[in-house]
């Protein structure tokens, strides 16, 4: 309804009160006035329908003279005059405490009285109230809500049919039956019900509901658009832009968002501004897009405010470094306007101390309040915060409980998180079979990330018997969804040698496809192929080109890798060491804290900058003091291992100082990272017994941590590196000599046989101590 001026509204009131209809009755002598002569007077003939419409006028959120107290009084009078819809509105407003004092019991009783006669609207209203979170004094009861909706449906009420179908399809209240639930919604959509058409599109394109049928979803949305439902245009934009309909088609998404925007839809305008800002589906205009987003945010739009929070809390192409205080301010405004996701971000930033003083309990409490209301996204966020040592004391059991509750609410992402919990070693020892089971459960719910991770583990034989063909097939199937991560993982399976024979041409196509979908990891992987020289002839210029493309797309890690490699003179014809240092400083200004590590090394060894060991230590100490974990760990390695080149010693080993630093850092490390540091200290002891202990605990680490540890030991503890290689190769049947940490001809031949088994013979041509061989050997773990 359009906004109505006070004068015009008074005229409407007078007209309505003057009217008569078959529902007119004598107003009771005790009937109250709505104010200033607007209402009926005692003994006057009144029109219940007119009073109902007056209540609607004063309760309309688009009315500048909205007055819920007046609305309630008109509804009450209409109810006393015999209007059943008004009786329901009176009951609902009493439950919600709108325009009158809250009285949940009395409000429900009034609605129940109408519902007892089989009134479909009353039954649907009760279902809505018992399924609506946040009503003070009334707990959500989905089972009860579903019962009311089913009774309303049986009475022919379309809301009852729609809501009972949705709840049945999603398993909210009753046991999940996606086929039956979808059929109910479809039966209503086939009659041309706009809301049912949109709902049908939603549940047919939601993998958490059941098998996807994108074609039916598109058809339903398209019909709703043709009937004038603007939200359906937005849904089509989301469908094409998200990749749920296959590879994202941002041009098509932009077309539908623009259609909604031209029709006055605020969210459509926001989506157009965002795609313009990011250059997706239209010409990129960062300044113009951002200006439009800020204009919409200026109206108090929660979605726009939340989007600005996102923009200023991550590295974004064409923008300055992250601005966490600004991001937090935008998130708070969005949260105050009712945006739940923004409220979660406020909690997360508060717990991490980003943009504000670190307040772990305060941040967790914000997230927990939302999670306790049954919000699955909040439950996942809570689980994440409970796992992170940076967010306070780790509570692994609490994290698992939060993830499981979210999974019970049909959130497949929670199953992926459970898989991560048992595979990344952050919180407890790795359990790969358990991790694989959760990934498979997620995949069974059509979750693409779950399918990708289950497929990769199957191809590599992690947590199950290795089946390269089956694993690769799972990941390849997932690439059809347009998910960039699937293409990156597929490329990895085709290049590393641990997930089947390499196919460099196919891998490069996968990485290029990932890059076309906006996944800059694809560009970085292409750069790695030309830098490492394991499968392609090294080409520093090409490697640098891909890293620069990633950086230009907003990925500071592209600059980090480029800067590190150029400063160390590892990329021929790609620039001078000083150019590498400049790239590292640029990565640092983009907000990448990890850049301080290679910068310190450049200072330490005089690579592209003046040699200054004291300055190298100083910048690491400053970064560590500000909470930079990577800097703190690198500083520990300086003192634990010492730093020298040839006969020149840059930093003397100081194990005592290293252990002091580690003791201070330890509470901030995940379990896996802490165990890696402890193993490095054990390796420094240079005793075979220590090597045995390291080998015995390797299974507790994630595959990534084991591989990282092996790579570090190759340069810092070569004997421990050879010992672990001998130990693992012996278990795999490639080595039959003594496990003693001594590099021998027998060891070299075993390493070569292992490389051949992975179809990576060329990677080991420089011997077991080369970086290429070290990478391949790390896959044995």
FENBELNOR-V257580 format. One record per residue. RES is the residue in three letters. PSI is psi in radians with two decimals (* if undefined). Layout:
res={RES	RES}
psi={PSI	PSI}
This chain:
res={UNK	UNK	UNK	UNK	UNK	UNK	UNK	UNK	UNK	UNK	UNK	UNK	UNK	UNK	UNK	UNK	UNK	UNK	UNK	UNK	UNK	UNK	UNK	UNK	UNK	UNK	UNK	UNK	UNK	UNK	UNK	UNK	UNK	UNK	UNK	UNK	UNK	UNK	UNK	UNK	UNK	UNK	UNK	UNK	UNK	UNK	UNK	UNK	UNK	UNK	UNK	UNK	UNK	UNK	UNK	UNK	UNK	UNK	UNK	UNK	UNK	UNK	UNK	UNK	UNK	UNK	UNK	UNK	UNK	UNK	UNK	UNK	UNK	UNK	UNK	UNK	UNK	UNK	UNK	UNK	UNK	UNK	UNK	UNK	UNK	UNK	UNK	UNK	UNK	UNK	UNK	UNK	UNK	UNK	UNK	UNK	UNK	UNK	UNK	UNK	UNK	UNK	UNK	UNK	UNK	UNK	UNK	UNK	UNK	UNK	UNK	UNK	UNK	UNK	UNK	UNK	UNK	UNK	UNK	UNK	UNK	UNK	UNK	UNK	UNK	UNK	UNK	UNK	UNK	UNK	UNK	UNK	UNK	UNK	UNK	UNK	UNK	UNK	UNK	UNK	UNK	UNK	UNK	UNK	UNK	UNK	UNK	UNK	UNK	UNK	UNK	UNK	UNK	UNK	UNK	UNK	UNK	UNK	UNK	UNK	UNK	UNK	UNK	UNK	UNK	UNK	UNK	UNK	UNK	UNK	UNK	UNK	UNK	UNK	UNK	UNK	UNK	UNK	UNK	UNK	UNK	UNK	UNK	UNK	UNK	UNK	UNK	UNK	UNK	UNK	UNK	UNK	UNK	UNK	UNK	UNK	UNK	UNK	UNK	UNK	UNK	UNK	UNK	UNK	UNK	UNK	UNK	UNK	UNK	UNK	UNK	UNK	UNK	UNK	UNK	UNK	UNK	UNK	UNK	UNK	UNK	UNK	UNK	UNK	UNK	UNK	UNK	UNK	UNK	UNK	UNK	UNK	UNK	UNK	UNK	UNK	UNK	UNK	UNK	UNK	UNK	UNK	UNK	UNK	UNK	UNK	UNK	UNK	UNK	UNK	UNK	UNK	UNK	UNK	UNK	UNK	UNK	UNK	UNK	UNK	UNK	UNK	UNK	UNK	UNK	UNK	UNK	UNK	UNK	UNK	UNK	UNK	UNK	UNK	UNK	UNK	UNK	UNK	UNK	UNK	UNK	UNK	UNK	UNK	UNK	UNK	UNK	UNK	UNK	UNK	UNK	UNK	UNK	UNK	UNK	UNK	UNK	UNK	UNK	UNK	UNK	UNK	UNK	UNK	UNK	UNK	UNK	UNK	UNK	UNK	UNK	UNK	UNK	UNK	UNK	UNK	UNK	UNK	UNK	UNK	UNK	UNK	UNK	UNK	UNK	UNK	UNK	UNK	UNK	UNK	UNK	UNK	UNK	UNK	UNK	UNK	UNK	UNK	UNK	UNK	UNK	UNK	UNK	UNK	UNK	UNK	UNK	UNK	UNK	UNK	UNK	UNK	UNK	UNK	UNK	UNK	UNK	UNK	UNK	UNK	UNK	UNK	UNK	UNK	UNK	UNK	UNK	UNK	UNK	UNK	UNK	UNK	UNK	UNK	UNK	UNK	UNK	UNK	UNK	UNK	UNK	UNK	UNK	UNK	UNK	UNK	UNK	UNK	UNK	UNK	UNK	UNK	UNK	UNK	UNK	UNK	UNK	UNK	UNK	UNK	UNK	UNK	UNK	UNK	UNK	UNK	UNK	UNK	UNK	UNK	UNK	UNK	UNK	UNK	UNK	UNK	UNK	UNK	UNK	UNK	UNK	UNK	UNK	UNK	UNK	UNK	UNK	UNK	UNK	UNK	UNK	UNK	UNK	UNK	UNK	UNK	UNK	UNK	UNK	UNK	UNK	UNK	UNK	UNK	UNK	UNK	UNK	UNK	UNK	UNK	UNK	UNK	UNK	UNK	UNK	UNK	UNK	UNK	UNK	UNK	UNK	UNK	UNK	UNK	UNK	UNK	UNK	UNK	UNK	UNK	UNK	UNK	UNK	UNK	UNK	UNK	UNK	UNK	UNK	UNK	UNK	UNK	UNK	UNK	UNK	UNK	UNK	UNK	UNK	UNK	UNK	UNK	UNK	UNK	UNK	UNK	UNK	UNK	UNK	UNK	UNK	UNK	UNK	UNK	UNK	UNK	UNK	UNK	UNK	UNK	UNK	UNK	UNK	UNK	UNK	UNK	UNK	UNK	UNK	UNK	UNK	UNK	UNK	UNK	UNK	UNK	UNK	UNK	UNK	UNK	UNK	UNK	UNK	UNK	UNK	UNK	UNK	UNK	UNK	UNK	UNK	UNK	UNK	UNK	UNK	UNK	UNK	UNK	UNK	UNK	UNK	UNK	UNK	UNK	UNK	UNK	UNK	UNK	UNK	UNK	UNK	UNK	UNK	UNK	UNK	UNK	UNK	UNK	UNK	UNK	UNK	UNK	UNK	UNK	UNK	UNK	UNK	UNK	UNK	UNK	UNK	UNK	UNK	UNK	UNK	UNK	UNK	UNK	UNK	UNK	UNK	UNK	UNK	UNK	UNK	UNK	UNK	UNK	UNK	UNK	UNK	UNK	UNK	UNK	UNK	UNK	UNK	UNK	UNK	UNK	UNK	UNK	UNK	UNK	UNK	UNK	UNK	UNK	UNK	UNK	UNK	UNK	UNK	UNK	UNK	UNK	UNK	UNK	UNK	UNK	UNK	UNK	UNK	UNK	UNK	UNK	UNK	UNK	UNK	UNK	UNK	UNK	UNK	UNK	UNK	UNK	UNK	UNK	UNK	UNK	UNK	UNK	UNK	UNK	UNK	UNK	UNK	UNK	UNK	UNK	UNK	UNK	UNK	UNK	UNK	UNK	UNK	UNK	UNK	UNK	UNK	UNK	UNK	UNK	UNK	UNK	UNK	UNK	UNK	UNK	UNK	UNK	UNK	UNK	UNK	UNK	UNK	UNK	UNK	UNK	UNK	UNK	UNK	UNK	UNK	UNK	UNK	UNK	UNK	UNK	UNK	UNK	UNK	UNK	UNK	UNK	UNK	UNK	UNK	UNK	UNK	UNK	UNK	UNK	UNK	UNK	UNK	UNK	UNK	UNK	UNK	UNK	UNK	UNK	UNK	UNK	UNK	UNK	UNK	UNK	UNK	UNK	UNK	UNK	UNK	UNK	UNK	UNK	UNK	UNK	UNK	UNK	UNK	UNK	UNK	UNK	UNK	UNK	UNK	UNK	UNK	UNK	UNK	UNK	UNK	UNK	UNK	UNK	UNK	UNK	UNK	UNK	UNK	UNK	UNK	UNK	UNK	UNK	UNK	UNK	UNK	UNK	UNK	UNK	UNK	UNK	UNK	UNK	UNK	UNK	UNK}
psi={2.41	2.82	2.52	2.28	2.85	-0.70	-0.82	-0.69	-0.72	-0.67	-0.74	-0.75	-0.81	-0.74	-0.79	-0.72	-0.45	-0.35	2.78	2.72	3.05	-0.37	0.07	2.43	2.93	2.17	2.39	2.61	-0.48	0.02	2.31	2.84	2.55	-0.12	2.38	0.68	0.13	-0.56	3.03	2.61	2.79	2.38	-0.03	2.55	2.20	2.76	1.94	-0.66	-0.67	-0.74	-0.69	-0.77	-0.58	-0.72	-0.72	-0.69	-0.81	-0.26	-0.11	2.13	-0.32	-0.09	2.12	-0.36	0.54	2.35	1.76	-0.52	-0.78	-0.72	-0.80	-0.72	-0.70	-0.71	-0.71	-0.76	-0.72	-0.68	-0.74	-0.42	0.08	0.13	2.04	-0.79	-0.64	-0.67	-0.69	-0.70	-0.68	-0.80	-0.76	-0.75	-0.54	-0.72	-0.76	-0.22	0.66	2.06	0.01	2.95	2.51	2.29	1.46	-0.79	-0.79	-0.69	-0.79	-0.67	-0.69	-0.73	-0.71	-0.63	-0.72	-0.72	-0.51	-0.36	0.12	0.30	2.09	-0.70	-0.70	-0.75	-0.72	-0.66	-0.73	-0.72	-0.72	-0.78	-0.70	-0.17	-0.04	2.05	2.76	0.14	2.04	2.20	0.06	2.03	2.57	2.32	1.55	-0.61	-0.78	-0.74	-0.79	-0.68	-0.75	-0.76	-0.67	-0.72	-0.66	-0.70	-0.73	-0.46	0.04	0.11	2.18	-0.61	-0.71	-0.73	-0.82	-0.90	-0.66	-0.64	-0.76	-0.79	-0.66	-0.71	-0.60	-0.10	0.58	1.66	-1.22	3.03	2.41	2.30	1.50	-0.62	-0.84	-0.70	-0.79	-0.64	-0.70	-0.83	-0.70	-0.66	-0.60	-0.67	-0.62	-0.32	0.05	0.23	2.08	-0.82	-0.64	-0.63	-0.79	-0.76	-0.69	-0.74	-0.70	-0.87	-0.33	-0.27	0.24	1.96	-0.37	-0.31	-0.82	-2.91	2.38	2.51	1.41	-0.61	-0.77	-0.65	-0.81	-0.76	-0.77	-0.83	-0.75	-0.71	-0.72	-0.67	-0.77	-0.48	0.08	0.25	1.86	-0.58	-0.53	-0.60	-0.72	-0.72	-0.70	-0.68	-0.77	-0.71	-0.81	-0.55	-0.41	-0.38	0.01	-0.40	0.33	-2.70	2.29	2.38	1.53	-0.50	-0.74	-0.71	-0.79	-0.69	-0.79	-0.64	-0.72	-0.63	-0.76	-0.67	-0.76	-0.42	0.06	0.09	2.10	-0.74	-0.60	-0.75	-0.69	-0.75	-0.69	-0.76	-0.72	-0.79	-0.60	-0.74	-0.72	-0.15	0.70	2.02	0.01	3.01	2.35	2.29	1.52	-0.86	-0.79	-0.74	-0.78	-0.67	-0.73	-0.71	-0.75	-0.62	-0.78	-0.71	-0.55	-0.32	-0.03	0.18	2.10	-0.68	-0.75	-0.72	-0.73	-0.69	-0.70	-0.64	-0.75	-0.78	-0.70	0.00	0.03	2.78	2.16	2.30	2.35	0.02	2.81	-3.10	2.87	2.61	1.49	-0.68	-0.74	-0.75	-0.78	-0.70	-0.74	-0.76	-0.70	-0.73	-0.73	-0.70	-0.72	-0.46	0.09	0.13	1.96	-0.73	-0.71	-0.68	-0.68	-0.71	-0.62	-0.79	-0.75	-0.80	-0.65	-0.77	-0.56	-0.17	0.66	1.97	-0.02	2.98	2.46	2.19	1.53	-0.92	-0.68	-0.77	-0.80	-0.62	-0.68	-0.82	-0.69	-0.65	-0.72	-0.67	-0.69	-0.36	0.01	0.39	2.01	-0.62	-0.71	-0.64	-0.69	-0.76	-0.73	-0.77	-0.72	-0.78	-0.61	-0.32	-0.43	2.14	-0.46	-0.26	0.31	-2.92	2.31	2.38	1.45	-0.75	-0.71	-0.67	-0.81	-0.72	-0.70	-0.78	-0.74	-0.66	-0.70	-0.69	-0.67	-0.41	0.26	0.46	1.88	-0.45	-0.53	-0.58	-0.65	-0.74	-0.67	-0.68	-0.74	-0.69	-0.72	-0.03	-0.36	-0.17	0.20	-0.63	-0.64	3.05	2.52	2.43	1.52	-0.72	-0.69	-0.74	-0.80	-0.67	-0.75	-0.71	-0.70	-0.67	-0.73	-0.74	-0.64	-0.38	0.34	0.41	2.07	-0.75	-0.71	-0.73	-0.70	-0.80	-0.64	-0.72	-0.75	-0.71	-0.66	-0.77	-0.53	-0.11	0.65	1.94	0.04	2.97	2.35	2.30	1.58	-0.82	-0.83	-0.74	-0.81	-0.64	-0.69	-0.80	-0.71	-0.67	-0.69	-0.49	-0.38	-0.30	-0.21	0.21	2.06	-0.67	-0.62	-0.70	-0.68	-0.83	-0.69	-0.74	-0.69	-0.74	-0.40	0.01	-0.52	-0.51	-0.20	-0.13	0.57	2.94	2.47	2.63	1.56	-0.68	-0.80	-0.69	-0.75	-0.61	-0.70	-0.78	-0.69	-0.67	-0.72	-0.76	-0.67	-0.39	0.10	0.07	1.77	-0.29	-0.53	-0.74	-0.72	-0.69	-0.67	-0.71	-0.70	-0.69	-0.71	-0.39	-0.74	-0.58	0.42	-0.64	-0.40	2.70	2.35	2.40	1.67	-0.66	-0.76	-0.74	-0.83	-0.65	-0.75	-0.69	-0.70	-0.69	-0.73	-0.74	-0.74	-0.43	0.08	0.08	1.81	-0.37	-0.47	-0.77	-0.64	-0.85	-0.75	-0.86	-0.74	-0.83	-0.73	-0.71	-0.49	0.12	0.66	-0.19	1.86	2.47	0.42	0.07	2.96	2.79	-0.62	-0.59	-0.64	-0.73	-0.69	-0.68	-0.68	-0.70	-0.63	-0.71	-0.65	-0.72	-0.38	-0.02	0.19	1.79	-0.50	-0.30	-0.38	-0.46	-0.99	-0.47	-0.73	-0.74	-0.67	-0.72	-0.71	-0.77	-0.03	0.72	1.77	0.08	2.97	2.38	2.17	1.63	-0.67	-0.71	-0.64	-0.81	-0.69	-0.74	-0.54	-0.70	-0.74	-0.77	-0.73	-0.71	-0.44	0.09	0.21	1.81	-0.73	-0.73	-0.72	-0.73	-0.65	-0.64	-0.71	-0.73	-0.56	-0.84	-0.55	-0.79	-0.31	2.93	2.17	2.78	2.02	-2.18	-0.02	2.20	2.13	-0.70	2.22	2.49	2.39	1.38	-0.64	-0.80	-0.70	-0.75	-0.59	-0.78	-0.71	-0.68	-0.66	-0.55	-0.48	-0.77	-0.32	-0.10	2.59	2.86	-0.75	-0.81	-0.65	-0.71	-0.67	-0.80	-0.71	-0.68	-0.66	-0.65	-0.70	-0.71	-0.55	-0.38	-0.29	0.54	2.47	-0.56	-0.64	-0.68	-0.68	-0.71	-0.67	-0.83	-0.66	-0.40	0.03	-0.57	-0.30	-0.28	2.74	2.83	-0.71	-0.73	-0.69	-0.77	-0.70	-0.71	-0.78	-0.75	-0.70	-0.74	-0.47	-0.63	-0.50	-0.55	1.26	-0.62	-0.70	-0.67	-0.84	-0.67	-0.85	-0.65	-0.78	-0.76	-0.83	-0.70	-0.53	-0.75	-0.57	-0.05	0.27	-0.29	2.35	0.28	-3.03	2.52	1.64	-0.01	0.18	2.19	2.07	3.00	-0.66	-0.69	-0.78	-0.77	-0.64	-0.72	-0.75	-0.72	-0.66	-0.76	-0.72	-0.70	-0.44	0.16	0.61	0.73	-0.76	-0.47	-0.36	0.21	-0.28	0.12	2.85	-0.42	-0.01	2.75	-0.62	-0.79	-0.66	-0.70	-0.78	-0.73	-0.56	-0.45	-0.34	-0.27	*}
